[in-house]
Amino acid sequence: MNKDLYGKDYKIPTHIIDHLQNHSGNETIDNLLSKGNISYSLLKKIKHRIENGEKDSLGGDKMLGWVNQTLNSDRGSLENSKKARKESGLSNSYNQSPKDNDPKGLSNLNRPSKSHHTHNDDIKITESLKRINEIISKII
């Protein structure tokens, strides 16, 4: 489900930016202040860091609250849209079988059999080796 959110950017609200001004000096905070937006993956990383002991240096409870609210609202809206699609009879958006991406199913995952032409391949290899040996002998 969350794979649909990767690559998404969020604009940091002005009240959070104002709050983060008090925590400038931290490299992560300074980057957020200069950019004014944050990616989904960075939002998750910051949440993890805040929850694992860096709360004071990364904006405290106010920043954690905004991060949780942002992640939960996007994850919830994605979940609701998938439920609505499922209930309306559209294809199941929770599970994608290989047939969804590939109309032939699993059969094309196997390498198609090809006839081997060992004679032609041997000639090509032999000719290439002769050329390489000639070039090497000219260099030496």
N, C-alpha and C positions, 0 to 999 in steps of 0.2 A: 504494500500500500504506500509506504513512504517513498518508494522509488519514484513516484510521480511528482514528488515535491523537490527532488534534487535539481539544482540549477536555478531555483527560484530565488529572487532577491527581495528583501523587505526594506522599506524605507524606515529609518529609525525616527520615531516621533520626536518633536521638539522638546517635550517635557523630559524624555529620556536623555536626549543629548545634553540638555541643561544639567540634569543630574550627573551625567558622566563627566562633565567639566570638573566636578569636585574630585574625580578619581583619575585625572590626567596624570601622566607620568608612567603609567603602565603601557607597555608597547601595544597590547591588544586594544585597550581603550583609546589610545591615540590614533590607531588605524581606523577604528570605528568613527571617531570624531572627524577625521579628515575625509573619509568616504561618504558618510551620511547614510549608508545602507549596509546590509549584512546578508550574506547568503544563508540558505537553509542549513547547509552542512556546518558552517561556522556557528550558526545559532545553536545547533545541537552540541558542538564542542564547548561553547561557552557555558551552556546549561550544565554539562558534565563537570566542567572545571569549578563552577560555582557550587555545585552540590558536593564536591569533593575537596573542600577546604579553601578555595580562593574567593569566597563570597565578598570579603571586605575589599579586595583589590579589583574586583570586576563589577562593582556597582551595587553590591549588597542585595537586600530583599527587593528593592524597587526594580532593579534590573532582572532579577530572577522572576519576579511576578510578570513583567512584560514578556520575557522569553517564554514562560509557560503559557501565557495567554495566547501569544502568537502561534506557537507550535500546536497547542490544543485546538485553536479555532481552525487552522488550515487542515489539520488531520481530521477534525470532525466534519468539515465541509466536504472533504474528499470521501470520507466514509458515507456521508449522507447521499452524495451523488451516485456512488456505487450501489447503495441500497435502492435508490429510486430507479436506476437503470435495471436492476435485477427484478424489482417488483413490476416494472412496466413490460416485462417480457423480453427485454433485450438480452443479448448474450451475457453470460455470467462474467462480470468484470473482476471478480475476485480470483478466479482460477483461469489461467490461460493454458490451454493444452497445446502441445506442439502443432495440432491441427489448426489452431487459430492463426498461427504465423505461417504455417506451411500446409497448403491444401492437400498435399500428397501424404501427409502424416509422417510416421516414423520411417517409412520405407526409403525415403531419400536421404536419411541420415547415414545409411551405409554407402560406402564408396561403390559407385557403379563399376561393374566389371568391364575391363578393357582388354582387348587382345594385345599381347605383347609381341613386339617385333624385335626380337633379340638380335637378329642379323643386322638390321638397319642401325640399331643403337650401337652395336659393336663397331661398325664401320665409322660412325660419327665420332665415337670415343677415340678410336685408333687414329683418325685423321687429326683430331684436336691435339692428341698427345704428340704426334709428329710435328705439328706446327709449334707447339710449346717447346719441344726439344730443339728445333731449329733456332728459335728465338734465343733460347738460353745459350746455345753454342755460339751464336753471333756475339752475345754480350760478353762471354768469357773469352 
